[in-house]
Amino acid sequence: MKRRVAITGLGLVSPFGGDTADFFARIVRGESCVRHYATDDKPRALSLPAVRCTDFDPDAALGKPLAGTMDRFSQLGMAAAFTAWAHAGFARDDSKAGRYDFDAFGVSWGTALGGTLAYERGYRDLWQHGRERLSPLAVVLGMNNAASAHIAMQLGLGNSCLSYTVACASAAAAIGEGYRRIRDGEATLMLTGGCDAPLAYGVVRAWENLRVLAPGNAETAYRACRPFSADRAGLVLGEGAAALVLEEWEHAVARGATILGELAGYGATCDHSHLVKPDAAGQVRAMRLALADAGLAPDEIDYINAHGTATREGDPTEIAALKTLFGERAATLPVSATKSTHGHLMGAAGAIEALVTVLALQYDTLPPTAHLDAIDADCQGVRHLAGEALAGTGARAALSNSFAFGGSNAVLAFRSPRACR
């Protein structure tokens, strides 16, 4: 029998800090995390709009000994996981106290790039500085499953410790696969989410050469990411992390947890057509699978948190998929892309957007797509929440879309606390 999956904890690390309520309030107001990121590290200088967690202090968040064993992406992920864990009502040493069966608690985590900063430091040491010896921690700092492993070890989680890397859908896939383990009786609780720290010189230059990064200077960077806009110019890279504690419903009720919503369905597909060009048919199949898993009809969905990266190819493809699935109702279906405010967190994108979707349903306030002054003709046909939030709709169910390079699609279906009692 399928078991219901409650959401009992949320955590994040963002340029707006780690307070989820304050973060959501700023997203609702359309405030932008995007700033101009410039360095003087010539000849390897960088200058572009980006999202950086400049106030994040890993030593303060984690303690210096622990932080010193991690690359930045793991530090961000661990901090978000600790916050979500506490928000769910757990203490860090609960596994030692024997209060719960921690062998039934696990981790399912996503990252697109892993320890790319650690690897870049190593390559510079070897090829630029001519050093023959690297840090003895180089491998464990850089490995993609470092974040999930640290989370499991620090909290004593003895069920599966899984790490997913499917480009920009990594965190959404990790959340969905963690949900499946609870749904199918293989785990009682899964700490899920994602983290990335992609602002390494080599990574940024690679994305620049792909010609998908939005331009901007110190005055215009805040509005560089403009999903669905006629003048959109590309995506904005960002670092950060978000975490969701997923829990078997009856277990959450029995321990008196506050239930923030329900993860009701998950769909995953592959476009199998092109490495970087999205395909509406694959996206439609993923959304249909998520709806079927949740037992929801298309007309029961009240909000779409779109993948919406502000690229020329991606945005109209997603809108076409929504129109195919929802038909005439698409014209009145509220849609927004919050990357316009928090940027594209790569492997963490699906986690921060899942968190935003949970909060949107919890607070009954649908966040806007910021900087959307003129909707592209190819992106017409849905109800874009252009620049202003929509409050008091009584929204009961929503989809959060994540569509990635490689044709990987992951869709999460959520129910609001009002709808899932």
C-alpha positions as CSV (number, residue, x, y, z in Angstrom):
1,M,0.0,0.0,0.0
2,K,1.3,3.5,-0.9
3,R,2.2,5.4,2.2
4,R,1.6,9.2,2.4
5,V,4.6,11.5,2.7
6,A,4.5,14.6,4.9
7,I,6.9,17.5,4.7
8,T,8.0,18.3,8.3
9,G,11.1,20.5,7.9
10,L,12.5,23.1,5.6
11,G,16.0,24.7,5.5
12,L,18.0,26.8,3.1
13,V,21.2,28.8,2.6
14,S,20.7,31.8,0.3
15,P,22.0,35.4,-0.2
16,F,18.9,36.4,1.8
17,G,20.0,34.2,4.7
18,G,18.5,31.0,6.1
19,D,15.2,32.3,7.5
20,T,12.6,30.6,5.2
21,A,9.8,33.0,6.0
22,D,11.9,36.1,5.3
23,F,13.3,34.5,2.2
24,F,9.8,33.7,0.9
25,A,8.5,37.2,1.8
26,R,11.3,38.7,-0.3
27,I,10.6,36.4,-3.2
28,V,6.9,37.4,-3.0
29,R,7.9,41.1,-3.2
30,G,10.0,40.3,-6.3
31,E,13.3,41.2,-4.6
32,S,16.3,39.9,-6.5
33,C,19.3,38.1,-5.0
34,V,21.3,38.7,-8.2
35,R,24.2,41.0,-8.0
36,H,27.2,41.9,-10.2
37,Y,30.0,39.5,-9.5
38,A,33.4,40.9,-10.4
39,T,36.9,39.8,-9.4
40,D,40.3,41.3,-10.0
41,D,42.1,37.9,-10.3
42,K,43.7,38.9,-13.7
43,P,44.2,37.4,-16.2
44,R,41.4,35.2,-14.9
45,A,39.0,37.9,-13.9
46,L,35.2,37.3,-13.9
47,S,32.5,39.9,-14.4
48,L,28.9,38.8,-14.6
49,P,25.5,38.7,-12.8
50,A,25.5,35.9,-10.3
51,V,24.0,34.8,-7.0
52,R,26.4,34.4,-4.1
53,C,25.9,33.6,-0.5
54,T,28.3,36.3,0.6
55,D,27.2,36.4,4.3
56,F,27.4,32.6,4.8
57,D,30.1,31.8,7.3
58,P,30.7,28.0,7.3
59,D,32.8,28.1,10.5
60,A,29.9,29.7,12.3
61,A,27.2,27.5,10.8
62,L,29.0,24.2,11.2
63,G,32.0,24.7,13.5
64,K,35.5,25.1,12.1
65,P,36.6,21.5,12.4
66,L,33.7,20.1,10.4
67,A,33.7,23.0,7.9
68,G,37.4,22.3,7.2
69,T,36.6,18.8,5.9
70,M,34.2,20.1,3.3
71,D,34.2,21.9,-0.1
72,R,31.9,24.9,-0.3
73,F,29.0,22.9,-1.9
74,S,29.0,20.5,1.0
75,Q,29.2,23.3,3.5
76,L,26.1,24.9,2.0
77,G,24.3,21.6,1.9
78,M,25.1,20.7,5.5
79,A,24.0,24.0,6.8
80,A,20.6,23.7,5.0
81,A,20.2,20.2,6.2
82,F,20.9,21.2,9.8
83,T,18.3,23.9,9.6
84,A,15.7,21.6,8.1
85,W,16.5,18.9,10.7
86,A,15.9,21.4,13.6
87,H,12.8,22.8,11.9
88,A,11.4,19.2,11.8
89,G,11.8,19.0,15.6
90,F,14.9,16.9,15.8
91,A,18.2,17.5,17.6
92,R,21.6,16.7,16.0
93,D,22.4,14.0,18.6
94,D,19.0,12.3,18.5
95,S,20.5,9.2,16.9
96,K,22.6,8.6,20.0
97,A,19.7,9.1,22.3
98,G,17.8,6.1,20.8
99,R,14.5,8.0,20.5
100,Y,13.8,6.8,17.0
101,D,14.8,4.0,14.6
102,F,17.5,5.9,12.8
103,D,18.2,2.9,10.6
104,A,14.9,3.8,8.9
105,F,16.0,7.4,8.3
106,G,18.1,8.2,5.2
107,V,19.4,10.9,2.8
108,S,18.6,11.6,-0.8
109,W,20.6,14.6,-2.1
110,G,21.3,16.3,-5.4
111,T,24.2,18.2,-6.9
112,A,25.1,18.9,-10.5
113,L,28.7,19.8,-10.1
114,G,29.8,18.6,-6.7
115,G,33.2,19.8,-5.5
116,T,34.2,21.7,-8.5
117,L,36.0,24.4,-6.4
118,A,38.1,21.7,-4.8
119,Y,39.0,20.2,-8.2
120,E,39.8,23.7,-9.7
121,R,42.2,24.4,-6.7
122,G,43.9,21.1,-7.4
123,Y,44.3,21.7,-11.1
124,R,45.7,25.2,-10.4
125,D,48.2,23.7,-8.0
126,L,49.3,21.2,-10.5
127,W,49.4,23.1,-13.8
128,Q,49.6,26.8,-12.8
129,H,51.8,26.6,-9.6
130,G,53.8,23.5,-10.6
131,R,53.2,21.6,-7.4
132,E,53.6,17.9,-7.3
133,R,51.5,17.2,-4.2
134,L,47.8,17.9,-3.7
135,S,45.8,18.1,-0.5
136,P,45.2,14.7,1.0
137,L,41.6,15.7,1.2
138,A,41.3,16.5,-2.5
139,V,39.3,13.4,-3.4
140,V,36.8,13.5,-0.4
141,L,36.3,17.3,-0.9
142,G,35.5,16.9,-4.5
143,M,33.4,13.8,-4.7
144,N,29.8,14.4,-5.7
145,N,28.4,12.3,-2.8
146,A,30.4,14.2,-0.2
147,A,27.4,16.4,0.9
148,S,25.0,13.4,1.3
149,A,27.7,11.4,3.2
150,H,28.4,14.3,5.6
151,I,24.7,14.8,6.3
152,A,24.2,11.1,7.0
153,M,27.3,10.8,9.3
154,Q,26.6,14.0,11.2
155,L,23.0,13.1,11.9
156,G,23.4,9.3,12.2
157,L,21.0,8.4,9.4
158,G,21.4,4.7,8.7
159,N,19.0,4.1,5.8
160,S,20.1,4.7,2.2
161,C,22.5,7.6,1.5
162,L,21.9,8.5,-2.1
163,S,23.4,11.2,-4.3
164,Y,21.8,12.2,-7.7
165,T,23.5,14.1,-10.5
166,V,21.2,14.9,-13.4
167,A,22.2,18.4,-14.2
168,C,19.6,21.1,-13.2
169,A,17.1,18.4,-12.2
170,S,19.4,16.8,-9.6
171,A,17.7,18.1,-6.4
172,A,14.2,17.5,-7.7
173,A,15.1,14.0,-8.7
174,A,16.7,13.5,-5.2
175,I,13.5,14.7,-3.5
176,G,11.4,12.5,-5.7
177,E,13.4,9.4,-5.2
178,G,13.5,10.0,-1.4
179,Y,9.7,10.3,-1.5
180,R,9.5,7.0,-3.4
181,R,11.5,5.2,-0.6
182,I,9.0,6.4,2.0
183,R,6.0,5.8,-0.2
184,D,7.0,2.3,-0.9
185,G,7.9,1.4,2.7
186,E,11.7,1.3,2.3
187,A,12.3,4.2,4.7
188,T,10.4,6.2,7.4
189,L,12.1,9.5,6.9
190,M,14.4,11.0,4.2
191,L,16.4,14.2,4.5
192,T,16.3,15.5,0.9
193,G,17.5,18.5,-1.1
194,G,20.4,19.8,-3.1
195,C,23.4,22.1,-3.1
196,D,25.8,23.6,-5.6
197,A,28.6,26.1,-5.7
198,P,29.3,26.6,-9.4
199,L,31.1,29.9,-9.4
200,A,34.5,28.4,-10.3
201,Y,36.4,30.2,-13.0
202,G,36.4,27.2,-15.4
203,V,32.7,26.5,-14.8
204,V,31.7,30.1,-15.5
205,R,33.8,30.3,-18.6
206,A,32.3,27.0,-19.9
207,W,28.8,28.4,-19.5
208,E,29.8,31.7,-21.1
209,N,31.0,29.8,-24.2
210,L,27.7,28.0,-24.3
211,R,26.2,31.5,-24.8
212,V,23.4,31.0,-22.3
213,L,24.5,33.4,-19.5
214,A,22.6,36.7,-19.0
215,P,24.7,39.9,-19.3
216,G,24.6,42.8,-16.9
217,N,26.6,45.3,-15.0
218,A,26.5,46.7,-11.5
219,E,23.4,48.8,-12.3
220,T,21.4,46.1,-14.3
221,A,22.5,42.8,-12.7
222,Y,19.5,42.6,-10.3
223,R,17.1,42.2,-13.3
224,A,19.4,40.1,-15.5
225,C,17.2,36.9,-15.2
226,R,13.9,37.6,-17.0
227,P,12.0,34.3,-17.7
228,F,9.3,34.4,-20.4
229,S,10.2,38.0,-21.2
230,A,10.5,39.1,-24.8
231,D,13.9,40.6,-24.0
232,R,15.2,37.7,-21.9
233,A,18.9,37.1,-22.4
234,G,19.9,34.0,-20.5
235,L,20.2,32.4,-17.1
236,V,22.1,33.6,-14.0
237,L,24.4,31.1,-12.2
238,G,24.0,30.9,-8.4
239,E,25.2,29.1,-5.3
240,G,23.1,27.9,-2.5
241,A,21.3,24.9,-0.9
242,A,17.8,23.9,0.3
243,A,16.5,20.9,2.2
244,L,13.2,19.2,2.9
245,V,12.5,16.6,5.6
246,L,10.1,14.0,4.2
247,E,8.4,11.7,6.6
248,E,5.9,8.9,6.6
249,W,2.6,10.5,7.5
250,E,1.7,8.4,10.5
251,H,5.2,8.6,11.9
252,A,5.0,12.4,11.7
253,V,1.6,12.5,13.4
254,A,2.6,10.1,16.1
255,R,5.6,12.3,17.2
256,G,3.5,15.5,17.0
257,A,5.4,17.0,14.1
258,T,4.0,20.1,12.4
259,I,3.0,19.0,8.9
260,L,3.9,21.8,6.4
261,G,2.3,20.0,3.4
262,E,2.3,16.8,1.5
263,L,4.6,15.6,-1.3
264,A,1.9,13.7,-3.2
265,G,3.5,12.7,-6.5
266,Y,6.7,12.5,-8.5
267,G,7.3,12.0,-12.2
268,A,10.6,11.5,-14.0
269,T,11.2,11.1,-17.8
270,C,14.0,11.5,-20.4
271,D,13.5,13.4,-23.6
272,H,15.9,11.0,-25.4
273,S,16.1,13.5,-28.3
274,H,18.9,16.1,-27.8
275,L,21.6,16.8,-25.3
276,V,20.7,20.4,-24.6
277,K,17.5,21.2,-26.5
278,P,14.4,20.6,-24.4
279,D,11.4,18.6,-25.7
280,A,7.9,19.4,-24.7
281,A,6.7,15.8,-25.1
282,G,9.1,14.6,-22.4
283,Q,8.0,17.4,-20.1
284,V,4.4,16.6,-20.6
285,R,5.0,12.9,-19.8
286,A,6.8,13.9,-16.5
287,M,4.0,16.1,-15.4
288,R,1.4,13.4,-16.2
289,L,3.3,10.9,-14.2
290,A,3.5,13.2,-11.2
291,L,-0.3,13.9,-11.5
292,A,-1.1,10.2,-11.8
293,D,1.2,9.3,-8.8
294,A,-0.6,12.0,-6.7
295,G,-4.1,11.0,-7.8
296,L,-4.7,14.5,-9.1
297,A,-6.4,15.6,-12.3
298,P,-4.9,18.5,-14.3
299,D,-7.9,20.8,-13.3
300,E,-6.9,20.3,-9.6
301,I,-3.6,22.0,-10.0
302,D,-3.7,25.6,-8.8
303,Y,-0.1,26.8,-9.5
304,I,3.0,25.9,-11.5
305,N,6.4,26.8,-10.2
306,A,8.1,26.7,-13.7
307,H,11.6,25.7,-14.5
308,G,11.8,29.0,-16.3
309,T,15.5,29.7,-16.9
310,A,15.1,32.7,-19.2
311,T,16.8,30.9,-22.1
312,R,15.5,31.3,-25.7
313,E,14.8,27.6,-26.2
314,G,13.8,26.5,-22.7
315,D,11.0,29.0,-21.8
316,P,8.7,28.5,-24.9
317,T,9.1,24.8,-24.7
318,E,7.9,24.6,-21.1
319,I,4.9,26.9,-22.0
320,A,4.1,24.6,-24.9
321,A,4.2,21.6,-22.6
322,L,1.8,23.3,-20.1
323,K,-0.6,24.2,-22.9
324,T,-0.6,20.6,-24.2
325,L,-1.3,19.2,-20.8
326,F,-3.8,21.7,-19.4
327,G,-5.6,22.6,-22.6
328,E,-8.0,25.5,-22.4
329,R,-7.4,25.8,-18.7
330,A,-3.8,26.8,-19.3
331,A,-4.9,30.3,-20.0
332,T,-6.1,30.8,-16.4
333,L,-3.4,28.6,-14.7
334,P,-1.1,30.7,-12.5
335,V,2.6,30.2,-13.5
336,S,5.7,31.9,-12.2
337,A,9.5,31.3,-12.5
338,T,11.2,32.3,-9.2
339,K,14.7,32.0,-10.8
340,S,14.0,35.6,-11.7
341,T,14.8,36.5,-8.1
342,H,17.0,33.7,-6.7
343,G,18.9,32.7,-9.9
344,H,19.7,29.3,-11.2
345,L,21.2,27.2,-8.4
346,M,22.0,24.4,-10.8
347,G,21.8,21.1,-8.9
348,A,20.1,22.8,-6.0
349,A,17.5,24.6,-8.2
350,G,14.8,21.9,-7.8
351,A,15.2,22.0,-4.0
352,I,14.9,25.7,-3.6
353,E,11.9,25.8,-6.0
354,A,10.3,22.9,-4.2
355,L,10.7,24.8,-0.9
356,V,9.2,27.9,-2.5
357,T,6.3,25.9,-3.8
358,V,5.6,24.4,-0.3
359,L,5.7,27.9,1.2
360,A,3.4,29.2,-1.5
361,L,0.8,26.6,-0.6
362,Q,1.4,27.0,3.1
363,Y,1.0,30.8,3.0
364,D,-1.6,30.8,0.2
365,T,0.5,33.3,-1.7
366,L,1.8,32.5,-5.2
367,P,5.1,34.3,-5.9
368,P,5.6,36.3,-9.1
369,T,8.0,36.2,-12.0
370,A,10.0,39.3,-11.5
371,H,11.1,41.7,-14.3
372,L,8.5,40.3,-16.7
373,D,7.4,43.6,-18.4
374,A,6.6,42.2,-21.8
375,I,5.7,38.5,-22.3
376,D,7.3,36.9,-25.3
377,A,4.8,36.0,-28.0
378,D,6.1,32.4,-27.9
379,C,5.4,32.2,-24.1
380,Q,1.8,33.4,-24.2
381,G,-1.1,31.2,-23.3
382,V,-0.8,30.8,-19.4
383,R,-1.6,33.2,-16.6
384,H,1.8,34.6,-15.9
385,L,2.1,36.2,-12.5
386,A,4.1,39.1,-13.9
387,G,5.7,41.2,-11.2
388,E,3.0,40.8,-8.6
389,A,2.2,37.9,-6.3
390,L,-1.3,36.4,-6.1
391,A,-2.7,35.9,-2.5
392,G,-5.8,34.4,-1.0
393,T,-6.6,32.0,-3.9
394,G,-7.1,29.0,-1.7
395,A,-4.5,27.0,-3.8
396,R,-4.6,23.4,-2.8
397,A,-2.1,21.7,-5.2
398,A,0.9,22.7,-7.2
399,L,3.6,21.3,-9.5
400,S,7.3,22.2,-9.3
401,N,9.1,21.6,-12.6
402,S,12.7,20.8,-13.2
403,F,14.0,20.2,-16.8
404,A,17.6,19.6,-17.4
405,F,20.4,19.2,-20.0
406,G,20.6,15.6,-21.0
407,G,16.8,15.5,-21.3
408,S,16.2,14.7,-17.7
409,N,12.8,15.9,-16.4
410,A,11.6,15.7,-12.8
411,V,8.3,17.0,-11.6
412,L,7.0,17.2,-8.0
413,A,3.3,17.4,-7.0
414,F,2.5,19.0,-3.7
415,R,-0.7,19.4,-1.6
416,S,-1.2,22.3,0.7
417,P,-1.7,21.7,4.5
418,R,-5.4,22.6,3.9
419,A,-5.8,20.0,1.3
420,C,-4.0,17.0,2.9
421,R,-5.5,16.6,6.3
